[in-house]
Amino acid sequence: MRKMLATVASMLLLALTAPVGVAAADELEDGQKIFALCAQCHGDDGSGNSLFLAPAIAGLEFWYIEAQLKVFRSGSRGLHPSDVAGMRMAPMARTLRNDEDLAAVATYVASLPPTRPEREIHDGGPERGKTHYALCGSCHAADGAGNQ
């Protein structure tokens, strides 16, 4: 009886974990295919491109990427005339046909090794930045680390 329970438990464990591995691999592959459009601005490695106002996104947390894509896709973000980068991103997010595509691309981007682009500071400085960052800190935290 004990051997039979152990066998059933092993089969159940295998059945529960095997599809997850396959689904994760399929989702990464699908995400990589979908990301080909994103790569035109964000780069193949997700390192961003300041000329296209496309930030580095490689290695960001899944939850963050997913949330941002959803607000761009819904129109909650990217429609304000002073948000040029957002206005470029909003129609791109709408190319994601469904939540599965959105999750796949978010999974793929989160799997990329994080990149640290060179800093580009124009007419900046700590005091000027502090003033501009005051509102940003409510979501991104005082040190810029962010929070879920």
Secondary structure, DSSP 4 states (H G I P E B T S, - for coil): -HHHHHHHHHHHHHHHHHHHHHHHHHHHHHHHHHHHHHHHHH-TTS--BGGGTB---TT--HHHHHHHHHHHHHTSSS-STT-HHHHHHHHHHTT--SHHHHHHHHHHHHHSPP--PPP--SS--HHHHHHHHTTTHHHH-TTS----
